[in-house]
């Protein structure tokens, strides 16, 4: 197994069930690995660090990892395209188990224990990718951009009027008779 800031050797923990160890660290994130699907999606800024505060606890068959992950993010408001940023606070609870072949059945939802070590990196990256806002807003009451003239309706007002839909033109007769 590779050596890194999120690789933890767990042989000592596994010797006695219920043993715990706390991991509190900041780790640089691989922004390329966390790149968004489209340019408008939210992302982790280049050079950002994740603050990790995890407790590892041994149980029969593996290690339970619980804790909190704090990560900065940035993106564009989906309505007005203004820059938006914030901090994700992600609660974590994941299992690490021995890989199949050591007498245990395969557990597809658990991360593997390899050579008595666990790599928390894939867990951290997976949690960040699933928690990044898909369509961030600068504010809940953001009025967005005018679809006709393009001004930011949060800063200015415009006199644009939506054009009439020609498919409803025959009903305009009813409007004039009332």
Secondary structure, DSSP 4 states (H G I P E B T S, - for coil): ----TTEEE-HHHHHSTT-EEEEEEEEE--TTTT--SSTTS-BPPTT-EEEEEEEEEEETTEEEEEEEEEEEEEEE-TTT--EEEEEEEEEEEEEEEEPTTSSSPP-TTSEEEBTTEEE-HHHHHHHHHHHS-SS--S-TT---B-TTT--BTTT------PPPPGGGGGGHHHHHH-
